[in-house]
Amino acid sequence: MAGPNPSPTEPPAPRGEPMDAVTVLVCSSCRREGDGPETPRPGSRLADAAGALAGALADPGVAVRRVACLGNCSRGLSAAVYRPGCWTYVFGGLDEASGGDLLAGARLFAAAADGFMPWRGRPEALKRGLIARVPPIDLLKDLP
């Protein structure tokens, strides 16, 4: 299995291993309506919290990365959970305290043998905040 920081040219970890690498992509540019440009962005604080928690857990199967914008501005703080070769899950309506929920969902997803994030056991914020489930790119290659 690939280490916690695989190079961009390293192939993804083979599917079926108990802990495939999962990346939580947190929109760090999310902000609340009415926040001024100088106000620290809640999305950035969520990214900080999720990253700190991931570091404390020292789980090589889960990484947290910031992204500039997920384009889900009308649904509040947003994040996506990605696993190579599997569906990607996009969540909205999160808050600054959702870092633990994102990591719990990522760990569930990493351990799922079928490549889907299980509904059972998923934190409530990830049940009610699901925006989209995006198919893996390999699946799209087979479309006519």
N, C-alpha and C positions, 0 to 999 in steps of 0.2 A: 504494500500500500504506500502511496506517496506520503511524504512527510508533511508537516504542518504548513510549509511554505514551498510548494512545488514550483519549479520554473515554468514559464509559459510554454516551453517546448516539451515538457515532461508529460507523457500520456496520463490521463486520469486513472485513478485507482480502479481496478477491476470491480465490476458490480458483483454483489453477492457477498462481499466481505462484510463482517459484522458492523464496521464503522466506516462507510464511505465518507469522504470529505464533503462537508456541507458548508456553504458560505452564506452568512446573513449579510445582505446588502441594505444598509440603512441610509435613507435619504437625509443627508445632513443639511440640506437647504430648506427643509420644511419649516414654516413659521405660522404663527397664528394671525388671523386677521387683526389688524390694528397694531401689530408689533412694528416698531420703527426699525430703520436699517441698523441702528446701533445696538438694538436689543439682541442678546445672545439667542440664537435660533434653537427652538425646542428640538428640532431634528438633530442638530449637532449635539445637544445634551443627551438625547437618546442614543446616538452613536457612541458617545463617550461612555455612557453607563453600560451599554451592551458589550463594548470592547473591554472595559475593566472587568466585567463579570466573566467574560470568556477567558481573560488572562488569569483570573483567580481560579477558575475551574481547571486550567491547564489541560484542556481536552484537545488533543491533536486532530480530532475528527470534526471540529467546528471552528470556523474563522469568522471574524466580523470585519467588514470593509465599509467605508463611506462611499456614497455615490452622490453626484451633484444634484440630480433631480430624477425622480421616478415618474414625473408627470401625473401624479395623482393628487394634485393640490386641493381639490374640492373635498377630499376625504381625510384631511388632516395628516398627521405624522404617518409615514409610510415606510415599509421595508419589504424586501423580497428574500425568499429563502431558496437557494439554488443548490442543486446536487448534480454533478455531471451525469449525463445520460438519462436523467429523470425529469419529471415535470418540475417547473419552478412555480412557487406560490407567492403571490403579491398580497400584502395586507395593508389596510388603512385604518383610520380611526384609532391609532395607537396613541399612547401618551408617553411622557418622559420616563415613567416607571415601567414601561413594557419590555425593558431589556431582558429581564428574567423569563418572561413569556416567550420572547423570540428565541432565546437559547434553549429553553425546554422543548419548543417545537423543532428546532434544528437537531437536537439530540434524538428526538423521536424519529425524525426523518432519516437521520444517519443510520439508525439501527433497523429501519424498515427493509425487509428482504425484497418486497415487491416494488420498491422505488416510489411509493406514494406516502405522503405524510398521513399517518393514521388520524382519523377523526377522534376516535376514543383516546382519551388521555391528552388531547390537544388542549392547551390553556384556552379559557373562554375568550380572551382578546383575539385569539387566532381563529376561533370558530365564528364569532360575530363580525370580525374584521376582514374576512376573506374577500378580496376584490376580484382576483383572477387566478386561474391555474393555467400556465402556459406550457404547451407540449415541448418535449426536447427537440432540438433541431434535427436530429437523426430521423425522427418520426416524420417530419415534414418533407424530407428528401424522397420518401416513398409515395408522396401524393402525385397524381397525374398532372 
